[in-house]
Amino acid sequence: MRPSAALETSPPAPDRFAADVRHSLSQTPRQLPSRYFYDELGSALFEAITRLPWYRITRSEQTLLRAHARDILASAGPLTTLIELGPGSGAKLATLVSGHVQRTMTVHLIDVSGAALGEAASTLARHGALDVVTHEVEYAAGLAEMARQAPGRGPTLALFLGSNIGNFDPPEGDALLRSIRAALAEGDALLLGTDLVKPERELLLAYDDPLGVTASFNRNLLVRANRELGADFDVDAFTHRALWNAGASRVEMHLVSERRQHVRIPASCLAITFEADETIWTESSYKYRESNVRAMLERAGFRAKAEWRESSFALTLAQAR
Ligand code: AVI
């Protein structure tokens, strides 16, 4: 039976989080957007996830960047500009350029989080030869802003690392890669990090770790909704679930209601009855085969030129056609 969702009559709050929660929790199945994981606590929990022995993406990528920085930069050709979407702490870009960049380059960092941009800018400031420009907006808007501000900027390498592409459904991922391509000139390069398909057991341990850090990361969405939207989620009454959807080639994370319960979210003008076992789908993390990565890049106007692999993780350097 379809669970009841009593939508109150007043208009949604102007706040974007409130409006997105209203929209996504009213879908069937119910959802919450994964981009809201990253408040201060969520970012700290994600940082903890990257140190877990079962979550290899970040470590594999750092290993590849450290081992192949010279080759990666050589394949991209002489550069004047770097762009990174979602730079995190700036550690990945610092690893790539460290000791390999002699002349001054401009670096554009794009992220919705001002705190992340501040941290990345100060990490990169320690690498004297970089001029850092930050864009505190969503990726597509940041790319357009960067292209407007620096029209004749010279050879450019864009970076989209950490398999962040995997958190976008394929049509959105294609659209994002197309907007990266639109911001670049023919011959510019893109370095894309993608997590590859691996045995289900390994995938489930990475997204449902024995220490329960990923469970806390997932349930923190409810903590955030309680704090920022005045919601009354009983956080203890929702269980973390990770599953491998082989047909769609993605790990899904859900929050499962342990019992029938009512939740009010005043800022979203929403009151919901969750049935026992009803789920909120909070994240998709797509896993790729190498041929999928090449095809995805082709569709967006790139040609894969070189690839580096470590423990089922790939860095692909592609050139804008
Ligand atoms: C940021 N993103 C690539 C992570 C992933 O693997 O999908 C987010 C994450 N979710 C659970 N663990 C890590």
Residues whose N, C-alpha, C, O or C-beta is under 5 A from the ligand:
A	BS01	AVI	I49 G162 S163 N164 A206 S285
